[in-house]
């Protein structure tokens, strides 16, 4: 077992509920509220329907449930289908470091294994914290360089699922090794015109992580040096083996407490522009717009405005990664919600003239300050000669400008009420906030059943 595999497996194996600070436990539950709201808001999404149809054909032993449905499948297929639900709206949490991603993508995988294995609430909370430590500590150190965030998710999920399965340190090492040697996805998933797979890539990584943990539980071994050996991950990334800092516990903060939530259902790099434009929208007073200039950091420009497809999106997945589209929609509609991505709105010709009035540019100082800060400045010029300006370094939801518990609940209700109703939302919130007292996750899964399924 190489040093990286040993470090990851040792931390996941040793971690216990008693090691978690009250802040960490509370953040796990806040994140679970946020994540399940995203899932419930996507029950009718087309990618989710495809994933659920496929998963429903598979039998598991033990079985695991599909969120919002009485259907059962295998743990790995439940992890896949439920992650597709979480990812569809692109509204779940973000961790920004050398590598950036959505660590809450792993939560459906932990829940799937916990459901099948009858794990209690404290085990689930601990496994989520373990998965986050692996994902985020890797993201702190590893630049993706053309690969996708699923490489972090596959490893983190192997740790979280392995924790639920009660794997010892050696078996956890094998699960991690199997996951990373078979689950390194390409970054092309998020380039150009984005397909449905944009919201499914980490779902596939989660399925790999769960499958790897289940194989290791049966005694399957993986390569001994998946990170540091010849043709291992570090060689393929052209980097030296990292010198790992101490992971969470014993006074060291857990990385889940450093994640950010989203205020709007779009890629994290657009949270600043949307919030600023909505603020300026209130100051327009009916004036006509002559031009809009968005200054931001290099990664935001590269991801959301550097390609021709981002200036004329034709899919939902491209639109929620397009600063020009989102700024124009926010200015015309006074908000960005899931309805912003209806096909008729994406194709609406009324948006294109306004999008042509936009420029999106890099500010080198903003690039220097990223990822610690997510700086954006918007300058809006009206046809009557006024210039309106707004700037932020920590958009609403950023870890340094976090959503309050009340705002997290409000976001959850806004996303989930259409599927669950007000009383259904109450049930889910009650289950999550008292998760550490739960003997199983039955109550949580039951609370997420749609009224028609119930």
N, C-alpha and C positions, 0 to 999 in steps of 0.2 A: 504494500500500500504506500503510495507516494505521500509526501508531506501535506499537500493540499487536500487529498482525499481523507487523510488521517485527521486533519484539523477540522474539516467539515463534519465528518462522521462522529468524531469525539464530542464536539459541541452538541450536536443533535441528540446523541445518546445520553449525555450527562444532564441535559436540561430537564428541569422539573417545574411544576406549577409554582412551587415555593420559591423558585429563583426569580419569578416575574414580579416586577414592581407594580404597585397599584396603578401607576400611570400607564404601564404597558398593558395590563389587563383591560383597563378602560379603553385604551386606543384600539385594542383588538376588537372590542365590542362596537365601538364607533365605526370601525372599518367594515365590520360585518353588516351593520345597518346600511352603510353606503353601498356595499357590494350587492346585497340582496335587493335593494331598490333598483339598481341597474338591471338585475336579472328580471325582476317582475315587470319592469317597463319594456322588456324585449320579448315577452311571451309570444307576441304575434309577428315577430321578425322572421323574414324568409330564411336566413341562415339557420336560425334556431329550429325552425320547422323541419329543415333538411336533417339537421343533427339529431333531433328527437325521433324522426321517422327511422333513421338508421339505428339508433340506440335501442329502440323498442323491439327490434328484431333479435336482439341478443339477450340470452339468459345468463344470469350471474349466480355464483355460489360462493359466498352469500350475495344476494341481490342488493343493489343500491338504487335509490329513487332519483327520478328526474324532477327538478324543481318545478312546482306549480302543477304537477301531474301525479296521478296515482300509479303511473307506469314505473316498472322496475327494469333494470338492466344490469350489466356487470359494472364493477367499480370503475374500471378504466373508461368505459363508454359513458358512464354517468359523469365522470370528470370532464370528458370531452363536451358532451351536450350542455352541461350546466355552465361550463366556461364560455361557450359560444353565447349563451344567454347573457352572462355578465359583460362580455366584451362588445356586444352589438351596438349599444348606444355610445360607446367610447366616452363614458362618463365616470368610470371607476378610478381609483387612486393612481398616483404617479410617484416614482422615486427618481430623482435627477442626480446623477453623479457622472463619472467617466462613461458609464453605460447607463442608459435610461430605460425605464420600463414600467409595467403595471403589476406590482407584486400581488395585488389582490386577485389577479387572475388565478392564483394558486388556491384560493379559498375553496372553490367548488371541488377541487380534487381532495382536499382534506376532509370536507364534509361527506363526499362520496364514500371514502374509506371508513370514516367514522360511522356512517349510517349502516353499512354492511357489517361492521364489527361491533356494533352496539357500544361505542365509546361514549364516555360521559362528557359533560360540558368542559370540565377542567382539562381533560385530555385534548379536546379540540382547541381550546385557547392556547395550550402549550405547543401543540403541533403547528398552529398558525404562526406563532412567534418564532419557532424553529425554522419554518420555511422562509419567513421574511429575513431572518438573519443570514441565511445562505444566499438568497437572492440579492439582498442589498449590499452585503459585504463583497460579493463578487462584482456588483455594479460599481462599487467604490473603486475597484482596482482594475477592472477589465474593460478596455475600450472595445466596442463591438466590431469596428473595422469591417463592415460589410456583412456581418452576421446579424441575426435577429435576437431580440430579448428572450426568445424561447429557450436559449441555452441556459439563462439564469433560472427560468421557470422549471425546466426539467430537473435541474439539480435541487432547487428548493422544494419542489413537490416530492422528489424522492426522499428528502429529509423529513418533510411533514407526514407523508404517508407511512414511511418507515417508523416514525415515532408512534403513530396510531397502532401499527402492527406489532409494536414491541420488539423491533429488531435490535440485536446486540450491535456493538460497535463494528465488528467485522462484517456483519450482514449489511449494515448501513453503508459501509464503504463499498460493498459490491453493488448495492442499489444505485449509489451515486455514480459509480464507474459505468454500469450498464446504461444509465440515463444519459450521461454526457457523450459516451461513444456512439450512441444511436440517435441522439436528439439535438444535433447542432443545425438549426435552420438558417436559411439565407435571408439577408436583409432586403432582397429584391421584393419581398412581400409588401414593402411600404414605399415603393418607387413608382412614379408615373401615375397612370390611371389605376386606382386601387380597386381590387376585386373583393368579393365576399371573404376571401381567405384572410384579409387583413385582420378581421375579428375572430378568426379561427386558428391562427398560427400558434398562439400560446395554448389554446385548447388541445392541439395535437401534442405539444410539448408536455402538458399535464398528463395526458393519457400515457405518454412514454414514461413519465416519472412514476405514475401509479403502477404501471405494468412492471417496471424495473423493481420497485419495492416488493411487489407480490412474487416475482421470480426469486429475488434474494431471500424472501421468507421461506421459499421451498428449497433453498440450498444452492441456487444458481450463483456462480462466481463470475466476476467481470475482470477485465484487464487490471493488473496491479498498479500500473502507472499511467492512468488515463490523462492526467494533466501534465506531468513532468517527464514522461518517457519519450522515446523517439516516436515521432508522428503523433504525439499527444497534443492536447489543446494549446498549450503555451507555444509549442513549435509552430502550429498552424496560425497562431495570432502574432507570431514573430515577437514574442515578449519573454522576458525572464520570469521565473517563478516568483510570485509576489511574496513579500515579507508580511505575513498576516498580523494585524493588530488583534488585541483581545476582543472576543465577541461579547454579546450582551450577557449580563449577570454579574453578581458580585460588585455592584456599584457602577458597572459600565452600562450606559443606556442601550436599550434595544432599538434597532434601526426602524422598527415599525413606528416609533414615535417621531421619526423624521420624514414621514411621507406627507404628501400633499393630496388634498381632495380637489375635485373639479366643481366649479360653479355652473359650468355649461357643458352640454354633451358634444365635445369636440376635443381634438388633440390638445395636449397640455400647452403647446407653444402658442395657441390661439386664445388662451384664457385672458391674457393681458389685453390684447387688442379688442376683444369683445367687450370686456368690462369698461375700458376707456371710451369706446365708441358709444356704448349705452349711456354713459355719463354725459358725453357731449351731445347726444341726441336730445337730452332734456333742455339743453341750452340753445338749440337751433331756433326754436320759436317759429317754425314754419319756413325759415329761409332756405333757399336752394343751394345745393352743394356744388362748388366749382372744382375742388380737388381734395383728396385725402392722402396724407403721407404717414406711413407707419414705419417707425424706426425701431429696430429690435436687434437681437443677438443673432450671430451667424447660423446657429443650428435651427433657429426658428425660420429664418429665410430659406435655408436649404430644404427644410421639411415641408414648408407650407406655401412657398411662393416662387421657387426657383425653376419649376417645370411648367411647360405650357398647359398641362392637364389641370394644374391648380388654378388656372385663370379661366378655365371653361369646363368645370367638372360635369360629368355625366352620371356618376354613381354616388350613392350615399357615402360610401367609404372615402371617395375623393373629396366630396364636399365638406366632410367634417375634418379634413386635413388641409383646407384651403383658406388662408387668411383673406384673399380677395372676396371669396364667396361669403364668408362669415361676417366680414365687416359690412358688406353691402346689405346682407339680410338683416343684420342688427340695426342698421340705419333706417331701412325701410319699414321693418316690422316692430322695432322697439324691443326686441328680445331675440334670444336663440334658445329654442326648445326642440324636443324630438320632432315636432311638426315642421321645423325648418328644413327637414331632410325628406319630406314627402317628394316623390318623383315629380309631381307637377310644380313644386316650388323650385327644385333644383333646375328644371328646364325653363323656368319662367323668364321670358325675354326681357321683362322689366328690370331684372337684376343686372344684365350685361352692361348697359350704358354706365351705370354707377361703378361697376367693377373696373371699367376702363379709366375712370377718374382716379384710381388708386395707384400709389407707388409703395413698394415695400422694400426697405433698404436696411443694410447692416449698419449699426453704430458700433465702432470698434471698442468703445468703452463698455458698452453693454455686453459685448462678447467676452471681454476680460472678466466681467463680474459674474458671468454664468458658469456653473450651475447654482452657485450659492444664492444668486438673485436672478429673477426672470424679468429683466428690465424691458419696458416698452414705452414709447412716446408716440402719441397720435396728434397730428396737426391737421385740422379741418378748416378749409377756406371756403367761405360762402361767396355767392355771386355778387353780394352787396359789399364785399371788401373786408368782411370780418375774418379774423383768424382765431379759432378756438383750439386750445392746447390742453392735453392731459397726459400725465406720466405716472408710471408705477414701477416699483422694483419687486413688489410682492403682491401679485394679483389675489383677489379673494379666493380663499381655499389653500393658498400657499402655506407651507408649514410655519412661516413667520407671520402669516395673516390668516390663521385657521378658521374654518367654520366652527361655530359653537355647536354644542350638543343639540340645541333647539334648531339650528340651521341644518344640521345633518338630518334630523327627523323631518324637517320641512321638505328638504330635498327628496328624502325617501318617499314621503307621501305624494309629492308631485309626480314622481316616476311610477309609483306602484298603485296608487288609488284606482286608476282606470281598470286594473286587472283584479285587485283584491277588495276594493271598496274600503270605506273608512274603518269599519270594524275589523276587516282583515288586516289592515295596516296596524291597528292597535294590537292585534294578537301577535304579529311578527315582532313588533317592538318590545312587547312584554317578554317574549321568549328570549330575545337577544340580550336585553339588559340584565336578565337573570340567568344567563347561560351557565355561569359557574356552579349553579345549584342543580342543573339538569342531570338526571341519571342517564339519559340517552338524548339523541337529537331528534327523537320522534316528534316532540312538540313543535320544534322549529320547522321540520318538513311539513307537518300537518297544517301549520299556520300559513304556509305559502301555497296551499291548494287554492286554485281559483274556485269561486262559488259554484260554477257549473260542474267542476270535478268533485267538489265536496258533496 
